[in-house]
């Protein structure tokens, strides 16, 4: 990227933003101010007029409660766009909110957007195009594990290995860095969403009880665990009995939910093992010293770090505020663009 005097001036006065355009949540970091938006990646659309009705938390609150003419959707699946038009409108809504304190309409902001490490060139272009159409002056994609590593402060540009496991809503990314580059990386489309589905299916099969996505997510957040707890927990669930058709309330235990999540958690563990198996012995020695960093919203699951440490035999620790790591890392790139721009993904 050659030096551009005009761009240099604009970068000093524009309200540039880092975005974690997640399957479950969208977080936005405003340069020099930190995280200013953290809302669910939901949209409510009027099916008759095709106009948006609501976005974010307001749209999520409508799930399962809308009249026939209002449709609530998530325009991203597995970390990539499934509905381009709605994603663009949602980005436009969030970007506009960040610019409200700017008294002049220009310059438009530069945007750094986190993407799963396994995205295709077409998927990457779809996201950057959506950001440009939503009002960005320039859109730069960055791999989510890289953004998280920058936010956490891992020594990814130094000699010596460091590793991050980013468990989000749509994907789980496992990446090992050394000497300013990626040694090996895997992206798995098993993460928070898949766990919610596991819980839905388990409750349906065992109790003949139909619950909604929001209830499944509440179960996961409250009693989901990856490792036996010192004191197991319970959670009350309400739904509709599939046999009688009537409302029913049951109490679930964390032991049951751990069983429900076993397949998804095993898939994540197997991916981590595969990545560790690929790296040179010298990097394994580095990881034994620095440990494995766990980021993303899934890092908050009870016992996940403990399970990784127990099975992989490498100390594992949870990043501070793991859910915001991608957005913070993307924003930090904008704050020190000349030094960190080498970590951005290619832009066509």
C-alpha positions in Angstrom: 0.0 0.0 0.0 1.8 3.1 -1.3 1.7 6.3 0.8 -1.3 8.5 0.0 -1.3 12.0 1.5 -5.0 12.5 1.2 -5.7 9.1 2.8 -3.3 10.0 5.6 -5.2 13.2 6.3 -8.6 11.4 6.1 -7.5 8.7 8.5 -6.7 11.3 11.1 -10.2 12.8 11.1 -12.6 9.9 10.2 -14.3 7.7 12.7 -12.8 4.4 11.6 -14.2 1.2 13.0 -13.3 -2.4 13.6 -16.1 -4.9 13.1 -16.7 -8.4 14.3 -19.5 -9.4 11.9 -20.4 -12.5 13.8 -23.0 -15.1 13.2 -24.5 -14.6 16.6 -23.4 -11.0 17.5 -22.0 -8.0 15.8 -19.5 -5.9 17.8 -18.0 -2.6 16.7 -14.9 -0.9 17.9 -14.6 2.8 17.3 -11.0 4.0 16.9 -9.6 5.5 20.1 -12.9 4.8 22.0 -13.3 1.0 22.3 -16.3 -1.2 21.9 -19.4 0.9 21.3 -21.8 -1.6 19.8 -22.5 -5.2 20.9 -25.8 -6.5 19.5 -27.2 -9.7 18.2 -26.8 -10.3 14.4 -30.6 -10.4 13.9 -32.9 -8.5 11.5 -36.6 -8.1 11.3 -37.9 -7.7 7.8 -41.4 -6.7 6.5 -42.1 -9.5 4.0 -44.6 -7.4 2.1 -42.5 -4.3 1.5 -39.1 -6.0 1.9 -38.1 -3.1 4.2 -36.2 -3.6 7.4 -38.3 -3.3 10.6 -35.5 -3.6 13.2 -32.0 -4.8 13.7 -29.9 -6.1 16.6 -31.3 -6.6 20.1 -34.7 -5.2 19.1 -35.0 -7.7 16.2 -33.9 -10.6 18.4 -36.5 -9.8 21.0 -39.1 -10.3 18.3 -38.0 -13.9 17.5 -41.1 -16.1 17.8 -43.3 -13.2 18.5 -44.0 -11.5 15.2 -47.1 -11.3 13.1 -47.3 -13.0 9.7 -45.9 -10.0 7.7 -42.7 -9.7 9.8 -39.9 -12.2 9.4 -37.0 -12.4 11.8 -33.7 -13.8 10.3 -30.0 -14.0 10.9 -28.4 -12.9 7.6 -25.1 -14.7 8.5 -24.5 -18.4 8.9 -21.2 -20.0 9.9 -19.5 -16.7 9.8 -20.4 -15.8 6.2 -23.2 -14.0 4.5 -26.3 -16.0 3.6 -28.4 -13.0 2.8 -26.4 -10.2 1.1 -29.0 -7.5 1.0 -30.1 -7.8 4.6 -26.4 -8.0 5.8 -25.7 -4.8 3.9 -28.7 -3.1 5.5 -27.7 -4.3 8.9 -24.1 -3.1 8.4 -25.5 0.3 7.2 -27.6 0.5 10.4 -24.6 -0.3 12.7 -22.1 1.9 10.9 -24.6 4.8 10.9 -24.9 4.5 14.7 -21.1 4.8 15.1 -21.1 8.0 13.0 -23.9 9.8 14.8 -21.4 11.9 16.8 -19.7 13.1 13.6 -21.2 16.5 12.7 -20.2 16.3 9.0 -21.1 13.4 6.7 -17.6 12.9 5.4 -15.1 11.4 5.4 -16.6 8.0 5.4 -14.9 5.5 7.8 -12.3 2.9 7.0 -13.4 -0.5 8.2 -11.5 -3.6 9.3 -13.8 -6.7 9.4 -13.0 -10.0 11.1 -13.7 -13.1 9.0 -13.3 -16.8 9.8 -9.9 -18.2 8.6 -11.6 -20.7 6.3 -13.6 -18.3 4.1 -13.4 -18.5 0.4 -12.4 -15.6 -1.9 -16.1 -15.2 -2.9 -17.2 -15.1 0.7 -14.5 -12.5 1.6 -15.5 -10.3 -1.3 -19.2 -10.5 -0.3 -18.4 -9.1 3.1 -16.1 -6.3 1.9 -18.6 -5.4 -0.8 -21.4 -5.2 1.8 -19.3 -2.9 4.0 -18.5 -0.6 1.0 -22.2 -0.5 0.1 -23.0 0.3 3.7 -20.9 3.4 3.6 -17.3 2.5 4.3 -14.5 4.4 2.5 -12.3 1.3 2.5 -12.9 -2.2 3.8 -10.1 -4.5 4.9 -10.8 -8.1 5.9 -8.7 -9.8 8.7 -8.8 -13.4 9.9 -10.6 -13.6 13.2 -7.9 -15.6 15.0 -5.3 -13.0 13.9 -7.5 -10.1 15.2 -8.0 -11.9 18.5 -4.3 -12.6 18.8 -3.5 -8.9 18.3 -6.2 -7.9 20.9 -4.8 -10.3 23.4 -1.2 -9.2 22.8 0.2 -12.6 21.7 3.8 -12.3 20.3 2.7 -13.3 16.9 5.4 -11.3 15.2 8.2 -12.8 17.3 10.3 -15.9 17.0 8.4 -18.5 18.9 5.1 -20.2 18.6 1.8 -18.9 20.0 -1.7 -20.4 19.5 -5.2 -19.2 19.7 -8.5 -21.1 19.7 -11.4 -18.8 18.7 -14.8 -20.3 19.3 -17.5 -18.1 17.9 -21.2 -18.5 17.0 -20.7 -20.0 13.5 -17.1 -21.2 13.4 -14.3 -22.4 15.6 -10.8 -21.3 14.4 -7.6 -22.8 15.6 -4.4 -21.0 14.5 -0.7 -21.2 15.4 1.6 -18.2 14.7 5.3 -17.7 14.6 7.8 -15.1 13.2 5.1 -12.9 11.8 3.1 -15.5 10.0 0.6 -18.4 10.3 2.2 -21.8 10.8 -1.0 -23.8 10.5 -4.7 -23.0 10.8 -8.0 -24.9 10.7 -11.6 -23.5 10.6 -14.4 -25.7 11.7 -18.1 -24.9 11.2 -19.0 -26.2 14.6 -19.4 -23.6 17.3 -22.1 -21.9 19.4 -24.9 -22.3 16.8 -24.3 -26.0 16.4 -24.3 -26.4 20.2 -27.7 -24.7 20.4 -29.0 -27.2 17.8 -27.5 -30.1 19.9 -29.5 -28.9 22.9 -32.7 -28.4 20.9 -32.4 -31.9 19.5 -31.5 -33.5 22.8 -34.5 -32.0 24.6 -36.8 -33.0 21.7 -35.6 -36.6 21.7 -35.5 -37.2 25.4 -38.4 -35.2 26.6 -40.7 -34.7 23.5 -40.4 -31.0 24.3 -40.1 -28.4 21.6 -38.2 -25.2 22.6 -37.0 -22.2 20.7 -33.5 -21.1 19.7 -33.4 -18.4 22.3 -34.3 -20.9 25.1 -31.6 -23.3 23.8 -29.0 -20.5 23.9 -30.1 -19.7 27.5 -29.6 -23.3 28.5 -26.1 -23.3 26.9 -25.1 -20.1 28.6 -26.4 -21.0 32.0 -25.5 -24.7 32.4 -23.5 -25.7 29.3 -20.1 -27.1 30.3 -17.2 -28.9 28.6 -15.8 -30.5 31.8 -17.4 -31.9 35.0 -18.3 -29.1 37.4 -17.4 -29.1 41.1 -21.1 -28.5 41.7 -23.4 -29.5 38.9 -26.2 -27.0 38.0 -29.8 -27.1 36.9 -32.0 -24.9 34.7 -35.7 -24.7 34.2 -36.9 -24.9 30.6 -40.4 -24.1 29.2 -41.7 -25.4 25.9 -44.5 -27.3 24.1 -45.0 -31.0 24.6 -45.0 -32.6 21.1 -47.4 -35.4 22.3 -50.0 -33.4 24.1 -49.5 -30.1 22.3 -49.6 -28.4 25.7 -47.1 -26.2 27.5 -44.7 -28.0 29.8 -41.9 -27.1 32.2 -38.9 -29.4 32.9 -35.7 -29.0 34.9 -32.4 -29.9 33.1 -29.1 -30.6 34.7 -25.6 -29.6 33.5 -24.7 -33.3 33.3 -27.4 -33.8 30.6 -26.4 -30.7 28.6 -22.8 -31.8 28.7 -24.0 -35.1 27.2 -26.0 -33.1 24.6 -22.9 -31.1 23.6 -20.5 -34.0 23.5 -20.4 -34.4 19.7 -19.7 -30.7 19.0 -17.1 -30.4 21.8 -15.4 -33.6 20.5 -15.2 -32.1 17.0 -13.6 -28.9 18.3 -11.1 -31.0 20.5 -10.2 -33.2 17.5 -9.5 -30.1 15.4 -7.2 -28.7 18.1 -5.4 -32.0 18.4 -4.9 -32.1 14.6 -3.4 -28.6 14.6 -1.1 -29.4 17.5 0.0 -32.6 15.7 1.0 -30.6 12.6 3.4 -28.1 14.3 7.1 -28.7 14.8 8.4 -29.8 18.2 10.1 -26.5 18.8 6.8 -24.7 18.6 5.2 -27.3 21.0 7.9 -26.4 23.5 6.9 -22.7 23.1 3.3 -23.5 23.6 4.1 -25.3 26.8 5.5 -22.0 28.1 3.0 -19.5 26.8 -0.1 -21.8 26.7 -3.1 -21.9 24.4 -5.3 -18.7 24.4 -9.0 -19.3 24.2 -11.1 -16.5 22.7 -14.6 -15.9 21.2 -17.9 -16.1 23.0 -17.5 -19.9 23.4 -14.5 -19.3 25.6 -16.9 -18.4 28.4 -18.3 -22.0 28.5 -17.7 -23.6 31.9 -14.7 -25.9 31.9 -13.7 -25.5 28.2 -10.2 -24.2 29.0 -9.8 -26.9 31.6 -10.9 -29.7 29.2 -8.4 -28.5 26.5 -5.6 -28.4 29.1 -6.5 -31.8 30.3 -6.7 -33.5 26.9 -4.0 -31.6 24.9 -1.6 -31.5 27.9 -0.8 -27.8 27.2 -1.9 -25.0 29.6 -4.9 -23.2 28.3 -6.2 -19.8 29.4 -9.1 -17.6 28.6 -8.5 -14.1 27.1 -9.8 -11.1 28.9 -13.3 -10.3 27.6 -13.0 -13.1 25.0 -16.2 -12.2 23.1 -14.8 -8.7 22.1 -11.4 -9.9 21.0 -12.0 -9.8 17.2 -13.6 -6.4 17.2 -10.8 -5.0 19.5 -8.1 -6.5 17.4 -9.6 -5.1 14.2 -9.8 -1.7 15.8 -6.2 -1.9 17.0 -5.1 -2.4 13.4 -6.7 0.9 12.5 -4.9 2.6 15.4 -1.5 1.3 14.3 -2.2 0.7 10.6 1.3 1.1 9.2 2.7 -1.5 11.6 -0.2 -4.0 11.5 -1.5 -3.7 8.0 0.6 -6.8 7.0 -1.9 -9.0 8.9 -4.8 -8.0 6.7 -6.2 -10.4 4.1 -5.8 -9.5 0.4 -8.4 -7.1 -1.0 -9.3 -7.7 -4.7 
